[in-house]
Amino acid sequence: MRRERRRDFETRDGKLMTLFVCSRLLGPYAHPEDPRLRPAGRMAKEVIKQLQAG
């Protein structure tokens, strides 16, 4: 899916949506053993860097 929607994910709106999904996974109701926590955390950090860079 990431390959197919690459152009969408690379836009500012796409990055914001990615960050939103990551925040849902990392939020206060996250289960500490959820295997998606680490990848979501890494992705969130990367997206934040990209958004801050402009």
C-alpha positions, 0 to 999 in steps of 0.5 A, spaced: 500 500 500 505 504 501 508 504 494 501 505 491 499 511 495 507 514 495 505 520 492 499 521 497 504 520 503 509 525 501 504 531 501 503 535 507 496 532 508 499 525 507 504 526 513 499 529 517 495 523 517 500 519 518 502 522 524 495 522 526 495 514 525 501 514 529 498 518 535 492 513 535 497 507 536 501 511 541 496 514 545 494 513 552 490 507 551 496 503 547 497 497 550 505 496 552 506 490 549 503 492 542 508 490 537 506 496 533 509 501 538 516 501 536 515 502 528 509 507 530 514 511 534 520 511 529 515 513 524 512 519 528 519 521 529 521 521 522 514 525 520 515 530 525 522 531 522 520 532 515 514 537 517 519 541 521 524 541 515 518 544 511 
